[in-house]
Amino acid sequence: MAPNPTNTPSGKEVATLAGGCFWCLEAVYDQLKGVESVESGYIGGTTEQPSYEAVCGGRTGHAEAVRVTFDPAQISYRELLEIFFVVHDPTTLNRQGNDTGTQYRSAIFYHTPAQQETAQSVIAAFQQEKIYPNPIVTQVAPATTWHEAEAYHQEYFVRNPLQGYCQFVVGPKVAKFRKQFAARLKT
């Protein structure tokens, strides 16, 4: 069980986001300028030591999520959230594509009142601009205990680009992201 840091000693900050399979979000955020690290894991549930099998079975209440450590001097929390709302569908309750269940919910787990306020502000702006034809159902909740996922989930897309799910789900999301946010990519 890892702590839930907000500000690291080096002035970095942490964002915790759930938007379906964590492989997709990790693959996107790993490529952003200003992002130092991305970990896949579980948050928001009740089991003390969740496993991938238990989370996927919907028995723990956890969401698959990523914990993004970033430099706010290079990329803001608001920018991370704006990208989050583009790379997944925040209008489907407990679902992303064919992945269904609360473990695939859209959620922002905030670490500070400022993060909570920013999340609510970004959602309100997207709703007002009618970016999506349906209402945004993204949960905004306080960060709870973070559980890092098993080692084989870390950097999954990078290590398994030819795996079926990566080719047909993760790859297209990453390609869309790279095209839309080319100026924000690491060189």
N, C-alpha and C positions, 0 to 999 in steps of 0.2 A: 504494500500500500504506500503510495507516494503522497507527499504533501501537496497542497493546492497553492502553489506560489502565485502571487500577483505581480509583484515587482521583484526581480532578481537582484542580487548584489551589484551586477554590472549595469543596472539601469534598464534592463530589458523588461518586457511585460509578457503576460501570458493570456491567451484567449483560448477558451474551450468551446468547441462547436460540434454539433451532431447534425448530420444531414444525409442519412442513409449509410451505406457501407463506408467504413472508415478508410478503405483503400483509395476510394475516389478523392476524398478530401485531402488525405495525406499527399497524394500524387500532385494535386494542384498547389497546395501551400508550400510544398518543398521547393517549388520553382520561383517563388516570389522574392524579389529584392527586399531586404529588411527582415526576412524570416530566418532565424538562426537554427531552429530545429522544429520538427513535427513528430509527435508520438501518437500512435494509435492506442486506444484504450476504451475503458468503460466508465460511465458516470451516471448518476441519477437513480441508482437502484438500491436494493436492500440487502443483497447477499454480501457477506464480508469478503469473500475471495471468489469473485465470479470467473468462470472459465468461458471460453468462446462458445463451447457447446451449450452451456447453460444459458448464456445471453441470447444466442441464436434461437434457442428453444422457447424464449419468452418467459422464462421462469424466474428471472432476477429483477426485472424492472429497469435494468440498465439500458442505456443507449450506446451504440457504437459511436465513438467520438474521436476527435483529435485535440491534442493540446499543443498549441502553436506558441512557441517562444519567439518574440519579435522585438525589433528595435524601433520604438516609437519615433525616433528621429528620422527613420527612413520610410516607415509605413505606419499609418495610424490604425487604431482599432476600428474606426469607422470604415476605412478602406478595406480592411479584412472582412468586415461584415457585408459591405457592398458586393464584394467578390463572392462571398458565401451565398448571397441571395441570387446570384447569376448562375452558379455552378450546380445548384440542386433545385428541386421543386418544393418551395415552402408552402404550397397550397394543398398538399395531400397529407391527410392525417395518418400517421403511423405507416407511411409507405414511401418508397422511392422506386419507381419502375416496378419490376416484378418482386422486389424485396418488400415484404409486408410484416408488420408487427411493431410493437412499441420500441423495440431495439433499433428501428430504422426511422424514428421520429425526427422531425426538424426541431432543433433546440439550441439555444444560446445559454450557456451556463456562465453567468457573470461572476467576477471576483470582487468587484467594487461597486458602490452605488453609481459611480461615473460610467462604468461599463453597462450597467442596467439602463441608465438613462440614454446612453448612446444606442443601445439595442432597440429600445422602444422608439426612439427618434427615427432610426433607419427604417423600421417596420412601418411607422406612420407615413414616412415620405414615400416608400414604395406603394403603400395602399393609396395614398392621395394621387400619385402619378398614374395609378391603374396599370402598373407594370404587368400584373397578372390579371386574367379575367375572373379568377376566384379569390376569395379572401386568403390572406396569409395565416397559417395556423401554427407558425413557429412558436414554440414554448420559450419563454424567457424566465429562467429560474436561477437561484443562487447555486454556485458551484458546490458540490458535495465532494465526498472522498473520490479521488481519482485512482483508478486501477489500470496500470499499464497492461496492454494486451500481450499475449504470448509473443516471444521473439520472432516467430515465423511471420507474424503480421506486420512487423516493422519494415518499411521500405518495400512493401509487397509488390507494388506495380513495377518498380525499378528492377527487382530481382526476378519477376515472373511476367514479362511483357507478352509472352506467347500463350499464357494460360487463358482459357476460353472467356472467363468473366472479364479479365483484363482487356482482351482484344475487343469484346463487343460492348462493354459497359464503361470501364475506366478509360480506355484509350480515346473513345469519341468525346468524353467529357474533358479530358486533358487537351485534346486538339481544339475544341471550342474555346476553352479557357485561353490557350496560347494565342489563338487568333484575336480574341477580343481584348486581351490584356498584354499584348506583345511588349509594350513600353515598360511594363512592370516586372518583366522576367529577369532573372539573374543572368549574367553574361557568362 
